[in-house]
Amino acid sequence: MLVFWKERLVLLAVPKTGTTALAAVLAPRAALVLRDPPGLKHASMARYRRFVLPMLKVAGAEEFETVAVVREPVSWLSSWYRYRFREEIAGQPKSTRDLSFDDFVRAYAGDRPAPCADVGSQARFVSDGAGGIGVTHLFRYEESGPFLAFLAARLGPLPDALPRRNVSPVMEVGLSAEVESLLKACRPAEFSVWDQAGRRPERQ
């Protein structure tokens, strides 16, 4: 999470959406950088409102705007699956080396995901707690142009190329139509949030 005091803007770091690389570029411009532990770095909208916003208000700030990126759900899960396929965590409960991608997604779609598939929810991350989206500005990972243009307009020019951080291993990963249908039936909010990020009008 990055807090830009003068610009009254908070960048929320949804996991597996490229925010680590972006934070490496923007951190010098931020007034507050929460980079560790992961629970702070990747604090959700609810945690921001509960823990960070009150601190900002005590310091004299008015309500900040928030911005976040969400990723198409199957692509997001693919990134998690490949990230947890890494050799260095083989044999650990979070490793996906003994699972196909279909099995990983089935585990994620269940009521109690196994440790390897317990990766959270983008929908909950950006939620307002009442069934809606709480983030002021929400963009799609797959359509980086509007998001980067927004940041440049609010924070100033960005580098032509961003560094790559926490990149998942390159693998051929495919999801069967049957399991994709299961995912959409069990986790409709994930697809709804991504869809809204692509067509939701900017909040003033």
N, C-alpha and C positions, 0 to 999 in steps of 0.2 A: 504494500500500500504506500502510495506517495501523496503527501498533502502539500498543495501549492497555496500558500497563505495569501499572497497578494491577489492571485487570480481566483481565489475562493473556489478551488476545484480539488477533488479527491479522486485519484485513480485507484480503483479497486482491482486487485490482482486475482482474477479467476484462474485457477490452475489449468495448465495445458492450453493457454491461449496466447503464448508469446510475450506475456507481461514481464518475465524475468529479463529478457533481452531489452525490452523497452525501458525498464527501470534502470538498467545500466547506463542508458543514455540520458535519462531525465533526472536521475537522482541528484546531480549537482545543482539543478534548478529548484529542487523541492525544499520546502522549509522543514519537513518532517519525513523521514524515511523509515518505514517499518519493514525490515528485511529478514529478521530472524527473531524467534523461531517461526516455523511455517504457519502456526496458528495466528500469528500477528501479520506476517507477510501476506497471507491469503485470508485475511479477515473478511467475512461476508458483510453484506449490507446490514444485517441485524447486529452483528458485532460492532460494526462501525458506529451505528446509532447508539448502541449501549455503552461503549467504552471510549471511543475516540471523539465523537461529536461533543459530548459533555465537556471534555477537556478543552476543545477548541472554543466552546462558548464561554468557559471560565476565563480564557485568555482574551475575550472581547470580540470574538468572531460572530457574525450572523450566520444563518444557515448556509452551508456550503452546497455546491452542486457536486454530483458524483458522476463518474463515467466508468463504463466497463465494457468488456468484449465477451461475447459468447460464441461458441463453436457449434457447428452442425453436430447433433448428438452422436451419430455413428462415427464420424471423424474424431470427435472428442474421445469416445471410448477406444477407438483404434489407437490413438496416441497414448492413452493410459496403458493399454494392453502391451504395446511395443516398449513403452518406458519400463514396465515391470518385467519385461522379458530379458532384461540386461543380465549378462553373465555374473556380475558382481553380487546379485541378490538371489542367484539360483539356489534352490533348496530352502529359502526362507518362506514364511507364510504368505508374503505379498508377491512372490514370484508367480508369473503366468506361464512358465516354461512347460508345465505339464497340462496346459489347457489349450484347446483350439479357441479361436476368436469367438465362434458360436457359443462355446461353453462359458467363456468369460462373460459374454453379454447376457446369457441366460442367468448366470450367477448375479450379475448386476441388477437384472430385472426382478429378482426375487425379493421377498419381504425382508430377509436378513442376509445381505450379500456376504460371501466368504471374504476373509481379509484381502485376498488378491483383487477382488472386485469392489471393495468398499472405497469408492473414490468420490463420494459426495454427490452433489446435485447442482448443476448450473442454475436450475430454476429456483431452488432454495437460496442459492448464493445471492441472487439479485432481487429476491422477493421483498415486498413491503410488509410481509407478515399477515396480510389480509387477502391473499389470493391474487394480488397484482404485482406489478414490477415497481420496485422502490428506487431503482437507479434513475437519475435524471436523464442521462444520455447513454443509450445502449446501442452497441454496434456489433456487426457480424465479423468474426475472425476471417472469414473467406473473402470479405470485401473490405480490404484494408484501406483503400483510398479515402473514403469518407471519414474513417476514424483518424487517420493520420492528418488529414486536412483540418479536422476539428482541433486536434492537439496543436497543430502549428498555428492556428488562428488564436488559440487561447494562451499558448506558452511561448510562441516564437518558432523560428525555423528549426526543422529537424534534419539530421544527417540524411544523405541520399540512401545510405544502406545501414541497416541495424545489425548489431552483432547477433550471433546465434548462441543461445544458452539453453541448457537442459533439454537438448534435442533428443527425441525418441529415436531408437535404432530404425534404420530403413528396412522394411519388410513388406512382402506382399501379403496383405490382410484383406480378406473378403468376408462378408456376412451373408448368410443365406436369407432368402426372401421370407422363409418361415420364422426365423429368429428376429428379423427386422420387424415383422408384423407383431410378434410378441412384445418386443421392446416398445413399439408405439402404443400398444394396448395397455401395457403395465406402467409406462412412464410418459403419458401424454404431455405433461407439463414441460418436459425437456424440449419437446418439439415445438410447443406453443411459444415458449420464450424465444427460441431461435427464430421462429417465423415472425414474431412481433419485432424483433431487433431489426429485421430487414425492411419493415414497412411502417414502423411506429413513428409518428410525427415527433419532432423535437419538442420537449416541454420547455415552456418559457419560465 
